[in-house]
Every structure is written in C-alpha cells, then in structure tokens.
Amino acid sequence: MTGDGRTRVGVIGAGRWGPHLIRAFHENPRSRVVAIAEPAAVHRERLSALHPEIEFSGDGAALLERRDLDAVVIATPTESHHALAASALDRRLPTFVEKPLARSVPEAEDLRERSAASGTLLFVGHVFLFNDAIRVARDLIRSGELGRIHYLHSTRINLGPVRTGVSALWDLAAHDVSIFQYWLGQSPRSATGKGGTYLNPGIEDVIFATLEYPGGALAHVHATWLAPRKVRQITVVGDRKMLVFDDRDAASPLTLYDKGVLSDLDETDSGTLSAFRASIREGDVSSPPVAATEPLRNECEHFLDCLRDGVAPLSGPDEGVAVVRILDAIERSIRCGSRLQEVPAP
C-alpha cells in the first residue's frame, strides 16, 4: 500500500471500459492506480496526458511482475481474461476481472479453483449488481411483493458499439443473465438461443435467448448492437404485481404495477368481452425510491472492502462461473439449431 494506506492498483486494458475503471479507482480516496498496461499506443497516449503520475506500458504480463501492486484490474478482451487472471492468482495478487469471467466453462472453473487454492480474492465485474435500482428490485422480488414470478423479459439494444471479439451474447446479454441470477437466486435448468450474424462472420450481432428456471419461471433476453435506438429495460411479471426496470430513466428507474389477472373469472361467460375486461385487475402504479449513486463507484468500493476487510464478494468466483455456464448453454443452443440445452448445476 502507499504511505497513506491507499491500495495500489494496476490496470491491464485501457480501451473501451478500462478508462472508467481507472477513473473510479484513481479518484477513490482508498486507492490509487500506479500502473497501466495497454497495447494500443493511441489509448496510452490519451490517458498518459490525463494521468502523467501513472506509469504506462504496453505489456500486461510485465505489469503482473511488479512488486508494488496490491491488486490488479483486468479490463481486456474476454478471450485474454483466463491467461492474465491465472497468472495474477498464481502470484497471489487480488484480481478484479471484467465480465464475463472467461470465454469458456473450463477456463472459468479453472480460475475459481486457482482462487480457492491460493486463497486469493477473485472478483468479477458484473457492474449491474451494484446498481441501486437492481438492488431495490431484488428486495421486492425476494420479499414476495410481486408474488410468484411468471417470467422476466429484457431488452438490451442499441446501434453500436459493434464488437469483433465476442458476440452480442457474451458482450451484452451477460449483464441480463447476471441480473436474473442475482434476482432469482438460482440458475436456470435449461436454455435455448437463436442468433443472427449480419456484420462480422461468425459473430452474432443479435441474439434471442430463453431460460427456464426451477419452478417454471421463464426469462427471455433480446440483445443486439444493431438497432435504431437504445433501450435498456427489464420487465418482471409476478402473479400479484409487475415491475419494470428502465436503466435509461435516471429519475425513476423502477415502476411497480399493482395489476394482474383475476383468478376467479366466471367460466360460464369467459368468451365475452365483458368477462375478459372484468378479469383484469388495475391497481396503483408507483415508483419505488432509489438512491442516486454510481454503480461503478459502488462496485469498486465493494472490491476494496473485500480486499481490506475480507468481505465476501457479491460477484465472486461462484457467480462468475454460473454466468459463464448459462452463456455457454445459450451459445451451444445457437450452434445446434436452437435445440434446448441443459445448464450444468452450480
């Protein structure tokens, strides 16, 4: 640690998301970024102009050899996560890996085993778990406010940014899979998926996936970077109430609907319009209060709590492996003509 007790952080990857992590850790009074490794000279030059006090290099492996780091943050393309994180964990260096944890189930499980064997912190950057609206929604779901959950539906679409290393499944849908896991507290038992490849050969630009959970709840994900407008919404339908999370609505990200379908519909008149109208229950619409905090700052603060105080990570190895298993099952379904695939038990 630094002389004033701040955690010394090294960051590997300063392209699309890395700069945000650099900012969050460098501005936190409990930590300081001391070294950054980024292979692209244009990114190094831009950031070094903003942070002349930080050491820059183009070699992530060399950064891991430094003796003056208390933790490392890996924000590189997904396919490089395993090699870098394995090297860091083998050096007993507490490691923050951006989502998803790895590109395959064996790689993710290997990182979990290395973390356990060395007793070294492994933290996965599923940032939405640190969004206060997502946390409030979880409390509503877990408390039974919505009743038994029938289904969840997420829409995560925009025009760009287009990725070339991973598909929309691994880049975008990973967020929704981790949110569902957090809200429901369990993994789905099966998955199906369908993808479309329109811009880059072999990389799905659009995906549709359906997950089936124990107890019968369904979840559907639509994710793409090939859409005319940006939408970030999740709808949760229970047998008592319904909930909508809109990440684009900063003022009221959650809307709770006290409405549903009555179960005592008169069977003798079920075919009439009046009977149908009578079966719909319309109640109040409200916006549960949500604190206005930055999820990324919350996430980095939690990582520092885990590092200094031994707090169990909210998004640790088990959560990281579970998400990769689900993504892998969806991808297997896409590759074999949308046939249903089992999701391995945790």
Buried (B, 14 or more C-beta within 10 A) or exposed (E): EEEEEBBBBBBBBBBEBBBBBBBBBBEBEBBBBBBBBBBEEEBBEBBBEEBEEBBBBBEBEEBBEBEEBBBBBBBBBBBBBBBBBBBBBEBEBBBBBBBBBBBBBEBBBBBBBBBEEBEBBBBBBBBBBBBBBBBBBBEBBEEEBBBEBBBBBBBBBBEEEEBEBBBBBBBBBBBBBBBBBBBBEBBBBBBBBBBBEEBEEEBBBBBBBBBBBEEEBBBBBBBBBBBEEEBBBBBBBBEBBBBBBBBEBEEEBBBBBBBBEEEEBEEEEEEEEEBEEBBEEEEEEEEBEBEEEBBBBBBBBBBBBBBBEEEEBBBBBBBBBBBBBBBBBBBBBBEEEBEBBEBBEE
